[in-house]
Amino acid sequence: MTRKSGFPAVVDANTRVLILGSLPGEASLALAQYYGNPRNAFWRLMEGVLDAPLVPLSYEDRLAALLARGVGLWDVIAEAERPGSLDAAIRDPAANDLVALIDALSALRAVAFNGGTAARLGGRLIGGRVATLALPSSSPAHAARSFEQKAEAWRAISEWLA
C-alpha cells in the first residue's frame, strides 16, 4: 500500500489558533489543497467563524484570509498508509512535530482539532502545552451532526481570535 503524505503547515508569526486535521483525504491530496473536497464543510464552517466569505475565493486567497485573521492549518499525521479517505483506515501513522511548531508560535493561544482522530492523536502529542478545542469533523463522512450543529461548535474558535 502506498504511503500518503500531508502538506506543510500554513502558519505565520501571528497565528493565534492552529487547526489540526488528521491527514488529507483523496480529493485534497489530488488537488494539493487543504480541505479540497467540495463536500467537506471546512471552508463554509470557517466563513461562520471569521464572518467573511471564503468559498468564492481562490485557494491561495483562502489561505491568506485565514492567516490574516490569525488562523493556521496543519495535520497531526505527516504520513500514513490509508486506502481511501476515511480516518478509520489509517495505518502506521507518523506524526508531524507538533510540539516544535507549537513552541515556535509565540502568539498561539489554542489548537483546534478537526475531528476525533485528530483530537485523540494530537492531544496525546501536545499534552497540556496550549488550550485545545475538540471540534466535530468537517468531513462529509461525519454525518452524526448537521451543518448547523457543527457550525455552532466551530464558532468557539472565534473566542481565541479576539
C-alpha positions in Angstrom: 0.0 0.0 0.0 1.3 3.5 -0.9 2.0 5.9 1.9 0.2 9.2 1.8 1.8 12.4 3.0 0.2 15.6 4.1 1.0 19.2 3.4 3.4 21.8 5.0 2.0 23.8 7.9 0.3 27.1 6.9 1.3 29.4 9.8 3.0 32.7 10.4 4.2 34.7 13.4 0.6 36.0 14.0 -1.1 32.5 14.2 -3.3 32.5 17.3 -5.3 29.4 16.6 -3.9 26.3 14.8 -6.5 24.0 13.3 -5.2 20.4 13.1 -6.8 17.8 10.9 -5.8 14.1 10.8 -4.5 13.5 7.2 -5.8 15.0 3.9 -8.3 12.8 2.0 -8.0 11.7 -1.6 -9.7 14.8 -3.1 -7.5 17.1 -1.1 -4.3 15.2 -2.0 -5.2 15.2 -5.7 -5.7 19.0 -5.6 -2.7 19.5 -3.2 -5.1 21.7 -1.1 -6.2 21.6 2.5 -9.9 20.7 2.5 -10.0 20.4 -1.3 -13.1 18.1 -1.3 -16.0 20.4 -2.2 -18.2 18.2 0.1 -16.0 19.0 3.1 -17.6 21.7 5.1 -14.4 23.2 6.4 -14.4 26.4 4.3 -18.1 27.0 5.0 -17.5 26.5 8.7 -14.7 28.9 8.7 -16.8 31.5 7.0 -19.0 31.4 10.1 -16.0 31.6 12.4 -14.5 34.6 10.6 -17.7 36.2 9.4 -16.1 36.5 6.0 -16.7 34.9 2.6 -14.1 32.2 1.8 -15.8 29.7 -0.5 -15.8 32.1 -3.6 -12.0 32.8 -3.1 -9.1 31.1 -4.8 -7.3 28.5 -2.6 -4.4 30.9 -2.2 -6.7 33.7 -1.1 -8.5 31.4 1.3 -5.2 30.6 3.0 -4.2 34.3 3.0 -7.6 35.2 4.6 -7.0 32.6 7.4 -3.5 33.8 8.1 -4.7 37.4 8.1 -7.2 36.5 10.9 -4.7 34.5 12.9 -5.7 31.0 11.8 -3.1 28.4 10.8 -3.6 24.9 9.4 -1.7 21.6 9.6 -2.3 17.9 10.3 -1.5 15.7 13.2 -0.2 12.9 10.8 2.7 13.6 8.5 2.2 10.4 6.6 0.4 7.0 6.8 -0.9 4.1 4.9 -4.6 4.6 4.1 -6.8 3.2 1.3 -9.4 5.9 0.5 -10.1 8.8 2.8 -11.6 7.5 6.0 -9.6 8.1 9.2 -10.6 4.6 10.4 -8.5 3.2 7.6 -5.3 4.9 8.7 -2.4 2.5 9.4 1.1 3.0 10.6 0.9 6.8 11.0 3.9 9.0 11.5 3.2 12.2 13.4 4.2 15.8 12.4 6.4 17.5 15.0 3.5 19.4 16.6 5.5 20.3 19.8 8.2 22.1 17.8 5.6 24.0 15.8 3.6 25.0 18.9 6.8 26.1 20.7 7.7 28.2 17.7 4.4 30.1 17.5 4.7 32.7 20.2 1.2 34.2 19.5 -0.5 30.8 19.7 -3.5 30.7 22.1 -5.2 27.4 21.2 -5.2 24.3 19.0 -8.5 23.3 17.4 -8.7 19.6 16.4 -10.9 19.0 13.3 -12.5 15.6 14.3 -12.0 12.8 16.7 -8.9 11.2 15.2 -7.0 14.5 15.2 -8.1 15.2 18.8 -7.2 11.7 20.0 -3.8 11.5 18.4 -2.9 15.2 18.6 -4.0 15.6 22.2 -1.5 12.9 23.2 1.3 14.5 21.3 0.9 18.1 22.6 -0.2 17.3 26.2 -1.1 20.5 28.1 1.2 22.9 26.1 -1.7 25.0 25.0 -5.5 25.2 25.2 -7.3 22.8 22.9 -10.7 22.5 21.3 -12.1 19.2 20.0 -14.4 20.1 17.1 -16.8 17.9 15.1 -15.2 16.8 11.9 -15.8 18.9 8.8 -15.7 15.7 6.7 -18.7 14.7 4.7 -18.2 11.2 6.3 -19.1 12.7 9.7 -22.9 12.9 9.3 -23.8 12.5 13.0 -24.3 16.2 13.3 -26.0 18.7 10.9 -24.0 21.5 9.4 -25.8 23.9 11.8 -24.7 21.9 14.8 -21.1 21.7 13.5 -21.1 25.5 12.8 -22.2 26.2 16.4 -19.4 24.2 17.8 -16.8 25.7 15.4 -17.8 29.2 16.4 -15.9 28.6 19.6 -12.7 29.3 17.6 -13.7 33.0 17.4 -13.1 33.5 21.2 -9.5 32.6 20.7 -9.1 35.0 17.8 -10.4 38.1 19.6 
